[in-house]
């Protein structure tokens, strides 16, 4: 039977791609960020998950405003990274598992999530860079992946409550799989940051830390807030913490926080990282 | 009426249906900058490229003037505008400085201070 072995939540920032390309991991600016990943890399080497379901938000690589799905699930044999327009190196394709994707899709739709299915899906830095952070020694990560994209581009965005329920539905879908698979859920985005408007540069350390504290024992804490409130407290792009909410909700067993890191700033972002195991 | 019309956080904008309609041509042009050949075509003839995508006079002006807040007001979405910024070689601290009226160094110091 398939089992969710744990969840990993991390920030994603294009500048990380440049830092990796230039080998700046031990540079004073980047070291507090990159060093935070070592315990998570060790955990992955020990647990060796077969599959990673990656919850992320597209930044205008795969989706444009002509068709903007609220929730989109990949159903491809592989997922390509591509030029996002600002010159960070393109990473090699990521392995998918189309048959497994369809099992997830069938279960989600039966569970009343009317998702968009994607047999072709370009994955941007929000998907690709966390893979490089988690498996830095591998050309491509040693897992089959299923991308799950949540709209944070165009309002209305799905609420934290809705994202929490999506995470629970993913958890139920995995529990039903007959195959003997170890699945890790990876959520990428946040934490507090704002790129646009006169309030650009907004960061809220106090709220971020309260949110991180909530995730182990009280994972529904963030669902008390509307997205408008989350933007007020965490910045326009801080709302990407929805990926963390959904990731944590997929862990339905006994959950322990194994590791965390929090560092300000990486680029304009308060960078967070958490690792949970799920028994 | 948009739900987001009740939202009122100074200096903070939600990209809702109204802005998505208003900024469609502008964002579509910026989305095209994912392709290197399109970035080169824009650089070779900015005004012509704006016309090709049907930008209105205001959108064409704020592109020409690299007016970040003006681009947002004209319906630009930050994720697509980031690709325009990429052409100009600007990073997010440059954009932050431009929008807040700070120097880039002061903006970066503000970010560092948020972690104390």
Interface residues (C-beta under 8 A of the other chain):
Chain A: X15 X59 X60 X61 X64 X65 X66 X82 X83 X84 X85 X86 X87 X153 X154 X155 X156 X194 X195 X196 X197 X198 X199 X200 X201 X202 X203 X204 X205 X228 X231 X232 X235 X236 X237 X263 X264 X265 X267 X268 X270
Chain B: X2 X3 X4 X6 X7 X9 X10 X11 X12 X13 X14 X15 X16 X17 X20 X24 X27 X28 X30 X31 X33 X34 X35 X36 X39 X68 X69 X72 X77 X78 X79 X80 X81 X82 X83 X85 X86 X87 X91 X92 X93 X95 X96 X99 X100 X107 X110 X111 X112 X114 X115
